[in-house]
Amino acid sequence: MSMSSHNVVERPFFSKWRNRLWPIQGHEAKKLLPLLLMKIGVSFNYTVLHATKDTVTVTTSGAEAIPVLKGWVVILFAFLFMLGYSKLSNHLSKSRLFYATIAPFLIFFALYGFVLYPYQEWLCPHKIADRLVDFLGHERAHWVSVFRYWMNSAFFLMAELWGGVVIALLFWGFANQISTISEASRFYTLLSAGGHLGVIAAGPLIWYYAQKFSHNQFALTVQWLMGIVTLVTCMIVFCYWWINRRITLGSATKKQTPATKLSLKESLHYMIRSPYLGCIALMVIGYSLSMNMVEVTWKAILKTQYPNARDYQAFMGIVSSITGFVSLFLAFFVGGNMIRKFGWRGGALFTPIMLGIISVIFFLLYFTRFSFSGVPLLVGGGSLMLVVICGAAHNIACKSMKYCLFDTTKEMAYIPLDEESKVKGKAAVDVVAARFGKSGSSWIQAGLIEFVGHGSIFGIVSFLSPCVLVAVVCWIVSVYALGKRFKQKTEQNQPLNV
């Protein structure tokens, strides 16, 4: 099937259960299956990397270092990446651009697992860092810790970029390139389900290797996990190579529109001038901003409950597994059915509404946690553990909604766009806008910690709850605005239930 069929309405007939579980025609499987394997791999790595980067960062530098990393380090390198990606996209073919982009991740994670982390005590500039702490004051020690544990900060950076670069830009960009709207409406729910399988598989693995070694052997846990991440990345590259070599894409690859040579500045201006891309960017920023504000607070509480890296990592493995199972259930019984029943806008609205409700519950429980100090809990741990569990429930619910609805509706929104908007606009939105959302949240948190929090995340929680509500409201407004434009564009190309 070629991309020239974009203007043809394809309505394959399937039975009720096959339409729900596997609405794929026989000849489409050779395209879907390797894509599905790629999605399992990128989501598996994402889960392992995020659990590990949270563990090594929070247990060495503290949760207060996360706003510094996201607000300054990650956003800077996201812009630098966009500059390099924009330049390379004007000179390399799409396949070579894919390989050139994923290669640094492959090399770094192997290097971190077997060199940087095991020998971090030798590599950390402790003497210089101690002098900086004495000069700046202990209230700014979390800034210095980013420099002190520079290898963990670099790992945090690469793990954060994996989601925006490898998943959003490389994988979904490739899927959008070779899929028609008809295929996307059936493929993408299954691809999201494949991502959930990757998350489910990663959770027990994280827990197993965290428990396998003693408290003072966490370096072995990191080595095993990074070795597995490296192998899975090689599998992703192989699947991409196989699709390009073995699957005939017809006019999808033979009649591509030549890439317009735009600089980073021009790409960002193009996104700003386009109300359609601007609405997508606001959705991405809204999710990143609101999610990050709650998540950092939860991670600080989690460190208080589990100060040891081994126990922290094991708990994150449990959370990852539950997230995968919940996401898989929602993907099959909520996500696709909701989009088909309520249209694109209905599916896109569900995530901000749910995130807003659960965020309010989390903050209320945090502020009233001492009221539960005398209540015995089946899980043990008292009122602090209750907040930890509620924060974990928030994390699970929000990520599940993102995987089964937010990502799917966001990626569907790119399909009616022209090739230039897909390549340049998508890169700006998915990498820069996502980073701006997380970094904007981090700037707010870092500023509050600096001026009113006395160096602690716990001193600013009362300021974060109204910020989350404002972000969610703006997100909902952007979905309504984008829904109208998405309907107009899809009606011009191919009828779609919106």
C-alpha positions as CSV (number, residue, x, y, z in Angstrom):
1,M,0.0,0.0,0.0
2,S,1.5,3.4,-1.0
3,M,1.0,6.8,0.4
4,S,-0.9,7.7,-2.8
5,S,-3.9,6.0,-1.2
6,H,-4.2,8.9,1.2
7,N,-7.3,10.1,-0.6
8,V,-9.0,6.7,-0.7
9,V,-11.3,5.8,2.2
10,E,-10.3,2.3,3.2
11,R,-12.8,0.5,5.4
12,P,-11.7,-3.1,5.8
13,F,-14.3,-5.5,7.2
14,F,-13.4,-7.3,10.4
15,S,-15.4,-9.2,13.0
16,K,-16.2,-7.3,16.2
17,W,-13.4,-8.9,18.2
18,R,-10.8,-8.8,15.5
19,N,-11.7,-5.1,14.9
20,R,-11.0,-4.5,18.5
21,L,-7.9,-6.6,19.0
22,W,-6.2,-7.0,15.5
23,P,-7.8,-4.9,12.7
24,I,-5.0,-5.7,10.3
25,Q,-5.1,-7.1,6.8
26,G,-2.7,-9.9,5.9
27,H,-0.5,-7.9,3.6
28,E,-0.2,-5.1,6.2
29,A,1.4,-7.4,8.8
30,K,4.9,-7.2,7.1
31,K,4.8,-3.4,7.8
32,L,3.2,-3.5,11.2
33,L,5.2,-6.3,12.9
34,P,8.7,-4.8,12.6
35,L,7.2,-1.4,13.6
36,L,5.6,-3.1,16.6
37,L,8.9,-4.7,17.6
38,M,10.6,-1.2,17.3
39,K,7.9,0.3,19.6
40,I,8.3,-2.5,22.2
41,G,12.1,-1.8,22.1
42,V,12.0,2.0,22.4
43,S,9.4,1.8,25.2
44,F,11.4,-0.9,27.0
45,N,14.5,1.2,27.0
46,Y,12.6,4.3,28.0
47,T,11.3,2.6,31.1
48,V,14.7,1.2,32.1
49,L,16.4,4.5,31.5
50,H,13.9,6.6,33.3
51,A,13.8,4.4,36.4
52,T,17.6,4.3,36.5
53,K,18.2,8.0,35.9
54,D,15.7,8.9,38.7
55,T,17.5,6.4,41.0
56,V,21.0,7.6,40.4
57,T,20.1,11.3,40.4
58,V,17.7,11.4,43.4
59,T,19.9,9.1,45.7
60,T,23.1,11.0,45.0
61,S,22.2,14.6,44.2
62,G,18.6,14.8,45.7
63,A,15.3,15.5,44.0
64,E,16.2,19.2,44.2
65,A,18.8,18.6,41.4
66,I,16.0,17.5,38.9
67,P,14.7,21.1,38.3
68,V,18.3,22.3,37.7
69,L,18.9,19.5,35.2
70,K,15.6,19.8,33.4
71,G,15.5,23.6,33.5
72,W,19.0,24.3,32.3
73,V,21.0,21.3,31.2
74,V,18.4,19.4,29.2
75,I,16.8,22.4,27.6
76,L,20.2,23.7,26.4
77,F,21.1,20.4,24.8
78,A,17.7,20.0,23.3
79,F,18.2,23.2,21.4
80,L,21.7,22.2,20.4
81,F,20.3,18.9,19.2
82,M,17.6,20.7,17.2
83,L,20.4,22.8,15.6
84,G,22.4,19.7,14.6
85,Y,19.3,17.7,13.5
86,S,18.1,20.6,11.4
87,K,21.5,20.9,9.7
88,L,21.8,17.1,9.2
89,S,18.3,16.8,7.8
90,N,19.3,19.1,4.9
91,H,22.3,16.9,4.0
92,L,21.5,13.3,4.9
93,S,18.9,10.9,3.6
94,K,16.2,9.9,6.1
95,S,17.8,6.5,6.8
96,R,21.2,8.0,7.4
97,L,19.7,10.7,9.6
98,F,18.1,8.0,11.7
99,Y,21.4,6.1,12.2
100,A,23.3,9.3,12.9
101,T,20.8,10.4,15.5
102,I,20.5,7.1,17.4
103,A,24.2,6.2,17.4
104,P,25.2,8.6,20.2
105,F,22.6,7.0,22.5
106,L,23.9,3.5,21.7
107,I,27.5,4.5,22.5
108,F,26.8,6.6,25.6
109,F,24.6,4.0,27.4
110,A,27.2,1.3,26.9
111,L,30.0,3.7,28.1
112,Y,27.9,4.8,31.2
113,G,27.1,1.2,32.3
114,F,30.7,-0.1,32.0
115,V,32.9,2.9,32.6
116,L,31.3,6.1,33.9
117,Y,29.1,4.7,36.7
118,P,31.3,2.0,38.1
119,Y,34.3,4.4,38.4
120,Q,32.3,7.5,39.3
121,E,34.1,8.1,42.6
122,W,37.4,8.4,40.7
123,L,35.8,10.6,38.1
124,C,33.9,13.0,40.4
125,P,35.6,16.3,41.2
126,H,34.8,16.2,44.9
127,K,37.5,18.7,46.0
128,I,36.4,21.4,43.5
129,A,32.7,20.7,44.3
130,D,33.3,21.0,48.1
131,R,34.9,24.4,47.5
132,L,31.9,25.5,45.5
133,V,29.5,24.5,48.2
134,D,31.5,26.5,50.8
135,F,31.5,29.5,48.4
136,L,27.8,29.3,47.4
137,G,26.3,28.0,50.6
138,H,24.8,24.7,51.5
139,E,21.3,25.9,50.3
140,R,22.7,25.7,46.8
141,A,24.4,22.3,47.2
142,H,21.9,20.8,44.7
143,W,23.3,23.1,42.0
144,V,26.9,21.9,42.8
145,S,25.8,18.3,42.8
146,V,24.9,18.5,39.1
147,F,28.6,19.3,38.5
148,R,29.9,16.9,41.2
149,Y,28.2,13.9,39.7
150,W,28.6,15.0,36.1
151,M,28.3,11.4,34.7
152,N,24.9,11.0,36.4
153,S,23.9,14.4,35.0
154,A,25.0,13.3,31.5
155,F,23.0,10.1,31.9
156,F,20.0,12.1,33.1
157,L,20.3,14.2,29.9
158,M,20.5,11.3,27.5
159,A,17.7,9.4,29.2
160,E,15.5,12.5,29.0
161,L,16.3,13.0,25.3
162,W,15.5,9.4,24.5
163,G,11.8,10.0,24.9
164,G,11.7,13.2,22.8
165,V,14.3,12.2,20.2
166,V,14.1,8.4,19.7
167,I,10.4,7.8,20.5
168,A,8.7,11.0,19.4
169,L,11.0,12.1,16.6
170,L,12.6,9.0,15.1
171,F,10.1,6.2,15.7
172,W,6.8,8.2,15.3
173,G,8.3,10.2,12.5
174,F,9.1,7.0,10.7
175,A,5.7,5.5,11.4
176,N,4.0,8.7,10.1
177,Q,6.2,8.6,7.0
178,I,5.1,5.1,6.0
179,S,1.5,5.0,7.2
180,T,-1.7,6.3,5.6
181,I,-4.5,7.8,7.8
182,S,-6.5,4.7,7.4
183,E,-3.6,2.5,8.5
184,A,-2.8,4.9,11.4
185,S,-6.3,4.7,12.8
186,R,-5.8,0.9,13.1
187,F,-1.9,0.6,13.5
188,Y,-1.3,3.2,16.2
189,T,-3.5,1.7,18.9
190,L,-1.6,-1.6,18.4
191,L,1.8,0.3,18.4
192,S,0.8,1.9,21.7
193,A,-0.1,-1.5,23.0
194,G,3.3,-2.7,22.0
195,G,4.8,0.1,24.0
196,H,2.9,-1.1,27.0
197,L,4.3,-4.6,26.5
198,G,7.8,-3.0,26.6
199,V,7.0,-1.2,29.8
200,I,5.5,-4.4,31.4
201,A,8.6,-6.4,30.4
202,A,11.0,-3.7,31.8
203,G,9.4,-3.5,35.2
204,P,10.2,-7.0,36.5
205,L,13.6,-6.7,35.0
206,I,14.4,-3.5,36.9
207,W,13.1,-5.0,40.1
208,Y,15.0,-8.3,39.6
209,Y,18.4,-6.7,39.0
210,A,17.8,-4.2,41.9
211,Q,17.2,-7.1,44.3
212,K,19.8,-9.4,42.8
213,F,22.7,-7.6,44.3
214,S,23.4,-6.2,47.7
215,H,23.1,-2.5,48.7
216,N,26.7,-1.8,48.0
217,Q,26.7,-3.5,44.6
218,F,24.3,-1.2,42.7
219,A,27.0,-0.7,40.0
220,L,26.4,-4.3,38.9
221,T,22.7,-3.5,38.6
222,V,23.5,-0.6,36.4
223,Q,25.9,-2.6,34.3
224,W,23.3,-5.3,33.6
225,L,20.6,-2.9,32.8
226,M,22.8,-0.8,30.5
227,G,24.0,-3.9,28.7
228,I,20.4,-4.9,28.0
229,V,19.6,-1.4,26.8
230,T,22.5,-1.5,24.4
231,L,21.3,-4.8,22.9
232,V,17.7,-3.6,22.6
233,T,19.0,-0.5,20.8
234,C,20.8,-2.7,18.3
235,M,17.6,-4.5,17.7
236,I,15.7,-1.2,17.0
237,V,18.4,-0.3,14.5
238,F,18.1,-3.7,12.8
239,C,14.3,-3.4,12.6
240,Y,14.6,0.0,10.9
241,W,17.2,-1.4,8.5
242,W,14.9,-4.4,7.7
243,I,11.9,-2.2,6.9
244,N,13.9,0.0,4.6
245,R,15.5,-2.9,2.8
246,R,12.8,-5.5,2.7
247,I,9.5,-3.7,2.5
248,T,8.4,-1.9,-0.6
249,L,7.0,1.5,0.4
250,G,5.9,2.5,-3.1
251,S,5.5,6.2,-3.5
252,A,5.9,6.7,0.2
253,T,9.7,6.8,-0.3
254,K,10.0,7.3,-4.0
255,K,8.0,10.5,-4.2
256,Q,8.9,12.3,-1.1
257,T,8.8,16.1,-1.1
258,P,12.3,17.4,-1.0
259,A,13.2,18.8,2.5
260,T,13.1,22.6,2.7
261,K,16.4,23.9,4.1
262,L,15.3,25.7,7.2
263,S,17.6,26.8,10.1
264,L,16.6,26.1,13.7
265,K,15.4,29.7,14.0
266,E,13.3,29.4,10.9
267,S,11.9,26.1,12.0
268,L,10.8,27.6,15.3
269,H,9.3,30.6,13.5
270,Y,7.4,28.2,11.2
271,M,5.9,26.5,14.2
272,I,5.0,29.8,15.9
273,R,3.4,31.1,12.6
274,S,1.3,27.9,12.3
275,P,-1.7,28.0,14.7
276,Y,-2.1,24.2,14.0
277,L,1.4,23.4,15.1
278,G,1.1,25.9,17.9
279,C,-1.9,24.1,19.4
280,I,0.1,20.8,19.3
281,A,3.0,22.5,21.0
282,L,0.6,23.8,23.8
283,M,-0.7,20.3,24.3
284,V,2.9,19.0,24.7
285,I,3.9,21.9,27.0
286,G,0.8,21.5,29.1
287,Y,1.4,17.8,29.7
288,S,5.1,18.2,30.4
289,L,4.6,21.2,32.7
290,S,1.8,19.7,34.8
291,M,3.2,16.2,35.0
292,N,6.7,17.3,36.0
293,M,5.5,19.5,38.9
294,V,3.8,16.6,40.6
295,E,6.4,14.0,39.7
296,V,9.4,15.9,41.3
297,T,7.5,16.3,44.6
298,W,6.6,12.6,44.6
299,K,10.2,11.6,43.9
300,A,11.4,13.7,46.8
301,I,8.9,12.0,49.1
302,L,9.9,8.6,47.7
303,K,13.6,9.2,48.5
304,T,12.6,10.0,52.1
305,Q,10.8,6.6,52.2
306,Y,13.5,4.7,50.3
307,P,16.9,6.5,50.8
308,N,18.9,3.5,49.4
309,A,19.4,3.2,45.6
310,R,18.6,-0.5,45.6
311,D,15.2,-0.1,47.3
312,Y,14.4,3.0,45.3
313,Q,15.1,1.2,42.1
314,A,13.1,-1.8,43.1
315,F,10.0,0.4,43.9
316,M,10.4,2.1,40.5
317,G,10.4,-1.3,38.9
318,I,7.1,-2.2,40.5
319,V,5.6,1.2,39.5
320,S,6.8,0.6,35.9
321,S,5.1,-2.9,35.7
322,I,1.8,-1.6,37.0
323,T,2.0,1.3,34.6
324,G,2.5,-1.2,31.7
325,F,-0.5,-3.4,32.7
326,V,-2.8,-0.5,33.2
327,S,-1.7,1.1,29.9
328,L,-2.3,-2.1,28.1
329,F,-5.8,-2.5,29.5
330,L,-6.7,1.1,28.7
331,A,-5.2,0.7,25.2
332,F,-7.5,-2.2,24.3
333,F,-10.6,-1.2,26.1
334,V,-10.5,2.6,26.4
335,G,-8.1,4.3,24.0
336,G,-9.1,3.1,20.5
337,N,-12.8,2.8,21.4
338,M,-12.9,6.3,22.9
339,I,-11.4,7.8,19.8
340,R,-13.8,5.9,17.6
341,K,-16.8,6.8,19.7
342,F,-16.1,10.4,20.7
343,G,-13.7,11.4,17.9
344,W,-10.3,12.9,18.1
345,R,-11.2,15.8,20.4
346,G,-13.0,13.5,22.9
347,G,-10.0,11.2,23.1
348,A,-7.5,14.2,23.4
349,L,-9.5,15.8,26.2
350,F,-9.6,12.7,28.5
351,T,-5.9,13.0,29.4
352,P,-5.8,16.6,30.8
353,I,-9.1,16.1,32.6
354,M,-7.9,13.0,34.4
355,L,-4.5,14.5,35.1
356,G,-6.1,17.6,36.6
357,I,-8.3,15.5,38.9
358,I,-5.6,13.2,40.2
359,S,-3.2,16.1,40.7
360,V,-5.7,17.8,43.0
361,I,-6.1,14.6,45.0
362,F,-2.3,14.1,45.4
363,F,-1.8,17.7,46.7
364,L,-4.7,17.4,49.1
365,L,-3.3,14.2,50.5
366,Y,0.1,15.7,50.9
367,F,-1.2,18.7,52.8
368,T,-3.4,16.6,55.0
369,R,-1.0,13.6,55.5
370,F,-0.6,14.3,59.2
371,S,-4.3,13.7,59.6
372,F,-3.6,10.0,58.7
373,S,-0.6,9.5,61.0
374,G,-2.6,7.4,63.3
375,V,-4.4,5.3,60.7
376,P,-2.9,1.8,60.3
377,L,-2.1,0.9,56.6
378,L,-2.1,-2.5,55.2
379,V,1.0,-1.6,53.2
380,G,2.8,-0.3,56.3
381,G,4.9,2.8,56.6
382,G,2.3,5.2,58.0
383,S,1.2,8.5,56.5
384,L,4.4,9.0,54.5
385,M,3.8,5.7,52.7
386,L,0.2,6.7,52.0
387,V,1.5,9.8,50.1
388,V,4.1,7.7,48.3
389,I,1.4,5.2,47.1
390,C,-0.9,8.1,46.0
391,G,2.0,9.7,44.1
392,A,2.7,6.4,42.5
393,A,-1.0,6.1,41.5
394,H,-0.8,9.6,40.0
395,N,2.3,8.6,38.1
396,I,0.7,5.4,36.8
397,A,-2.6,7.0,35.8
398,C,-1.0,10.0,34.0
399,K,1.5,7.9,32.1
400,S,-1.2,5.4,31.2
401,M,-3.4,8.1,29.8
402,K,-0.4,9.5,27.9
403,Y,0.5,6.2,26.3
404,C,-3.0,5.1,25.3
405,L,-4.6,8.5,24.3
406,F,-2.2,11.5,24.4
407,D,0.5,10.1,22.2
408,T,-2.0,8.5,19.8
409,T,-4.1,11.6,19.3
410,K,-1.0,13.8,19.1
411,E,0.6,11.7,16.4
412,M,-2.7,11.5,14.5
413,A,-2.7,15.3,14.4
414,Y,0.5,15.3,12.3
415,I,-0.8,13.1,9.5
416,P,-2.9,15.7,7.5
417,L,0.1,18.0,7.4
418,D,2.5,18.5,4.4
419,E,5.9,16.9,4.4
420,E,7.7,20.1,5.5
421,S,5.5,20.5,8.6
422,K,5.9,16.8,9.5
423,V,9.7,17.0,9.4
424,K,10.6,20.5,10.6
425,G,7.5,21.3,12.6
426,K,7.3,17.9,14.3
427,A,11.0,18.2,15.3
428,A,10.5,21.6,16.8
429,V,7.3,20.5,18.7
430,D,8.3,17.1,19.9
431,V,11.8,18.0,21.0
432,V,11.8,21.7,21.9
433,A,8.2,22.1,23.0
434,A,8.4,19.0,25.2
435,R,11.7,20.2,26.7
436,F,10.3,23.7,27.2
437,G,7.3,22.3,29.1
438,K,9.6,20.3,31.4
439,S,12.1,23.1,31.6
440,G,9.5,25.7,32.3
441,S,8.3,23.6,35.2
442,S,11.8,23.2,36.4
443,W,12.5,27.0,36.1
444,I,9.5,27.6,38.3
445,Q,10.5,25.0,40.8
446,A,14.2,26.0,40.8
447,G,13.3,29.7,41.4
448,L,10.9,28.8,44.2
449,I,13.4,26.5,45.9
450,E,16.0,29.3,45.6
451,F,13.9,32.1,47.0
452,V,11.2,30.6,49.3
453,G,12.0,26.9,49.6
454,H,15.3,27.2,51.6
455,G,17.0,24.6,49.3
456,S,14.2,22.0,49.6
457,I,11.4,20.8,47.3
458,F,9.2,20.4,50.4
459,G,9.2,24.1,51.0
460,I,7.5,25.0,47.7
461,V,4.7,22.4,47.4
462,S,2.0,24.9,48.3
463,F,3.0,27.1,45.3
464,L,3.0,24.2,42.8
465,S,-0.7,23.2,43.0
466,P,-2.1,26.4,41.4
467,C,0.5,26.2,38.7
468,V,-0.6,22.7,37.8
469,L,-4.2,23.8,37.5
470,V,-3.3,26.7,35.2
471,A,-1.3,24.4,32.9
472,V,-4.2,21.9,32.7
473,V,-6.7,24.6,31.8
474,C,-4.5,26.0,29.0
475,W,-4.0,22.4,27.7
476,I,-7.8,21.8,27.5
477,V,-8.3,25.1,25.7
478,S,-5.6,24.1,23.1
479,V,-7.3,20.8,22.5
480,Y,-10.6,22.5,21.7
481,A,-8.8,24.9,19.3
482,L,-6.8,22.1,17.6
483,G,-9.9,19.9,17.3
484,K,-11.6,22.3,14.9
485,R,-8.5,22.7,12.7
486,F,-7.9,18.9,12.7
487,K,-11.4,18.3,11.5
488,Q,-11.1,20.8,8.7
489,K,-7.8,19.3,7.5
490,T,-8.9,15.7,7.6
491,E,-12.1,16.5,5.7
492,Q,-10.0,18.1,3.0
493,N,-8.0,14.9,2.6
494,Q,-9.9,11.9,3.8
495,P,-13.1,11.5,6.0
496,L,-12.2,10.6,9.5
497,N,-14.4,10.3,12.6
498,V,-13.5,13.5,14.5
